[in-house]
Amino acid sequence: MADEMVLRAQRFVNTTYNNGAALGISKLEENGRTGWPVMYALTRALQYEMGITALSDSFGPATLGKIGELYGKIDERTVPSANFCRIIQSALYCKGYDGGEIDGTYNDRVEAAVTKLHRDMGVAAVYPGGALWPKTAKGLFNMDAYVTVNNGSDAIRSIQQWLNGRYLLRKDFYVIPCDGHHSRDVAKSMLFAIQYELGMADGTANGVFGPGTRAGLKSHTVTVGTTGVWARLFTAAMVLNKRNVAFGDFTVSVKTGVESFQSFSKLPVTGQGDFQTWASLLVSYGDQSRKGTACDGVTMVTPPRAQALKDAGYRYVGRYLFNPSSTSLPEKQIQPGELATIKQYGLRCFPIYQTWSRSADYFSYSQGCIDATNAIEWARMHGFKSGTIIYFAVDYDAMDGEITDFVLPHFRGVMRTIGENSGYGVGVYGPRNVCQRVADAGYAAASFVSDMSSGFSGNLGYPLPTNWAFDQISTITVGSGSGSIEIDNNISSGRDTGQGDFDPGTPVEKDLDVDLDKAAYRSAMLKDVQTYLTSIGVPETGGEGWTADDDWVTYNVLSTTESFGMIMDADWLFTNLARTLKMRKALIQAPVLWELRKLNPLDALADEAVKNGLRDDCSTGWGQIFAWVTIEARNYCIQQGIINGTPLTSSDTSAVWNRLQEPEYNIPSVAYLTVYNAHQLGISRPKTTTSLSDTQALLARYNGTGEYAEKYGRELIGLYNVLENYNKLSRAS
């Protein structure tokens, strides 16, 4: 919602600073909405007015120091100019405070706003009155909130205010948000606070959980009856880890909460705030000297190494299903005979799937489907039984927005593919925030937490995920000689115990389809598709013909090039289905491409009739499938154990029709219908070696029965041959 005073602030910047040119930025959008662009502009304006020549979006040490050097504090006596004051007034409005009329006067309204700002920050006792001090000015020129926002916790806000009020005068402590949410800044401020209370001097205290901090905490166990600052720091850490205790003294109820936390985190249940508990509350990896019972690694578990792991108390070993590199980490992938060794020595294995997964652009719905299909193939090849949880990796510090936009769609694809096509479960490996959000979305049964990366923003300020199975806390070496092996040491919750017995393994079938080599073949493939379709009366654009219902139509919705482009964009999905069902990709592609190219105005009218309740069903989506047919086909595949799912009934017609609007549902339905049609025709289920005569019969049956369907089959077998030719070339390359 636009705010008139924020709009005036934006206009002030644009008018005063030559539409941003004097500040080295573009003109601000005058929309009345606060945000980082406005705050950056105001920060640069403040620097400009103080004579700083190297302007920056950051309110850093130079800006902070300059305020102290020139003014000490900013009030009605020290404010150097009207524009300088207008900048302060504008920033106040952008933070939600009454900055006066943006008239360049540091008057009573401005003082009252600064007083309220300090009170909200929790520093009113440190800085009484209406003067703005350097550190609170720094806190003004950012997007931090000092009131509870977005369903924040009042208990957390009181902790944030207490930290600000107690430690702001220390050299390296700056105002933290008071918004009721735990965060990276709050987590670091807690470490500073502990270091200050341990007696560390400014410059020594650094907000890092180092040896001095660890040594100090070992002599500060808190227990029932402890009061004062150490009790407050400990209970603050508990609250920040979403433990339901009161911030303050260490009471009996706090002891109960501590016992619950210790049990959840697999710490010794002492009911005291001992060192291990402090460590687990303050830093993601906790006490790295803890001895885990689980591990993971990139080295083959040989008999001597298995014995070393067993002797060291390890029970569960995480190993990788696949290694995309043929040179890097040659033993990363499970090696032949390795699972037999793991079983022989009484160990259990939990599988991990990772290719790249180190940046946001790797993750997408389609990549999730691809990864899941590959993971299923490799898990079966290695012999993992149904019920095994496969951990899919997010091996980088994903920001919260990236989790929303990339990671969650990726795991939706993983979950759909794993759930529909296997008996395996889905786990997630990654930082705490990634794991919890994927779990909350319902896309993972268990989490393998990358807690060694304590500096990740996705670990700082987040508690252990509620469904954690393995907590990765340190890298160590166990054993010696031929038994020496470097591992990541993991704490196990017992939620997942891996697998201790394995099937013989199913080799990946040869000659399965792969993604089209688009660089080599896409252009030629399109040309051959165009040539073939033109030869049977379907030009590049337009065209006319009879429908199965004896309607004469013009099919002019999509050109051949546009239809072909859509097929290429979904090539990953066609490949996935072909590999999963062990059939030829062209058998799925041909009817979908044909139906896209033959879309006509009557199809759109039929869709509108269903949407408006005038019809119950019609052929729809990319493959132009009826919902009732989809229900029959999917139910058949479920009954045959080809896919997993709950059988559908006629009452699901509307929901299925709506889902058929999604290519990710429609195209698989084309594949399942093809399998069902083989049953209806009384021929073998389609496979990679299905004959051309059976292929033509399946293509014809896609459009029903009778003379029109036979013609459909004759036309589509030619299209199938064109598509299969290039798919075959890709398989061979």
Helices and strands as residue ranges (DSSP letters): H 4-16, G 18-23, H 36-49, H 61-70, H 82-94, H 108-121, H 134-140, H 154-167, H 184-197, H 211-217, H 229-240, H 252-265, H 275-282, E 294-296, H 303-311, E 316-320, H 338-344, E 348-353, G 360-362, H 365-382, E 389-393, H 400-402, I 403-407, H 408-421, E 425-430, H 432-440, E 446-449, E 468-478, G 481-483, E 485-492, H 518-535, E 544-546, E 552-554, H 560-569, H 571-581, H 585-597, H 601-611, H 627-639, G 650-652, H 653-659, H 663-681, H 692-701, H 707-732
